[in-house]
Amino acid sequence: RSFPVPPMVSDTLLEREAADTAARRRSILIVDDDEATADVLSMRLGQQGFATTTAHTGETALALARSAPRNLILLDLRLPDVDGLTLWLSAE
């Protein structure tokens, strides 16, 4: 036998869980030393509903990648402080 859950509680929990899941599913880190390129990518992906974060150096990108899980990292291979492949291997 099941007991009804008060609508206010169940609706709030379901909405919060759906929002958390959507945010996790759509998180993108954009790493490019060309700020204009990173900004355009961020703007266009944001218009499509993705949550984006940008980094312009390898050091910043590594800190951001370690601070929160991302679903996708768009990574420039030629950064001023580190090459993208080394950064990618460090982030794993």
C-alpha positions as CSV (number, residue, x, y, z in Angstrom):
1,R,0.0,0.0,0.0
2,S,1.4,3.4,-0.9
3,F,0.9,6.6,1.0
4,P,0.5,9.9,-0.8
5,V,3.3,12.4,-0.4
6,P,2.1,16.0,0.1
7,P,2.3,17.7,-3.3
8,M,4.3,20.6,-2.0
9,V,7.1,18.5,-0.7
10,S,7.3,16.0,-3.6
11,D,7.0,18.8,-6.3
12,T,9.8,20.9,-4.7
13,L,12.1,17.9,-4.3
14,L,11.5,16.8,-7.9
15,E,12.0,20.3,-9.3
16,R,15.3,20.7,-7.3
17,E,16.5,17.2,-8.4
18,A,15.6,18.0,-12.1
19,A,17.5,21.3,-12.0
20,D,20.5,19.7,-10.4
21,T,20.6,17.0,-13.0
22,A,20.2,19.4,-15.8
23,A,23.0,21.6,-14.5
24,R,25.4,18.6,-14.1
25,R,24.4,17.3,-17.6
26,R,25.1,20.6,-19.3
27,S,28.3,22.0,-17.8
28,I,31.1,22.9,-20.2
29,L,34.6,24.3,-19.5
30,I,36.0,26.4,-22.3
31,V,39.8,26.8,-22.3
32,D,41.3,29.2,-24.8
33,D,43.9,31.9,-24.5
34,D,42.1,33.9,-27.2
35,E,39.5,35.6,-25.0
36,A,37.3,36.6,-28.0
37,T,37.0,33.0,-29.1
38,A,36.2,31.8,-25.6
39,D,33.6,34.5,-25.2
40,V,31.9,33.7,-28.5
41,L,31.8,30.0,-27.7
42,S,30.5,30.7,-24.2
43,M,27.8,33.0,-25.6
44,R,26.6,30.6,-28.3
45,L,26.6,27.6,-26.0
46,G,24.8,29.6,-23.3
47,Q,22.1,30.4,-25.8
48,Q,21.7,26.7,-26.3
49,G,21.1,26.1,-22.6
50,F,24.6,25.1,-21.5
51,A,26.2,26.4,-18.4
52,T,29.7,27.5,-19.4
53,T,32.8,28.6,-17.6
54,T,35.9,30.0,-19.3
55,A,39.6,29.9,-18.6
56,H,42.4,31.6,-20.5
57,T,45.4,29.8,-19.0
58,G,46.2,26.2,-18.2
59,E,46.7,27.0,-14.5
60,T,43.2,28.4,-14.2
61,A,41.7,25.6,-16.3
62,L,43.2,23.0,-14.1
63,A,41.9,24.6,-10.9
64,L,38.4,24.9,-12.4
65,A,38.4,21.3,-13.7
66,R,39.4,20.1,-10.3
67,S,36.9,22.3,-8.4
68,A,33.8,20.8,-10.1
69,P,33.1,18.0,-12.5
70,R,32.4,19.1,-16.1
71,N,30.6,17.2,-18.7
72,L,32.7,18.6,-21.5
73,I,36.0,20.5,-21.7
74,L,36.7,22.4,-25.0
75,L,40.5,22.7,-24.8
76,D,42.9,24.8,-26.9
77,L,46.0,22.7,-27.5
78,R,48.3,25.8,-27.6
79,L,48.1,27.7,-24.4
80,P,50.7,30.2,-23.3
81,D,51.7,28.5,-20.0
82,V,51.2,24.8,-20.9
83,D,50.2,22.7,-23.9
84,G,46.7,21.4,-23.9
85,L,47.7,17.7,-24.0
86,T,49.7,18.1,-20.8
87,L,46.8,19.9,-19.2
88,W,44.4,17.2,-20.2
89,L,46.6,14.5,-18.8
90,S,47.0,16.4,-15.6
91,A,43.2,17.0,-15.2
92,E,42.5,13.2,-15.4
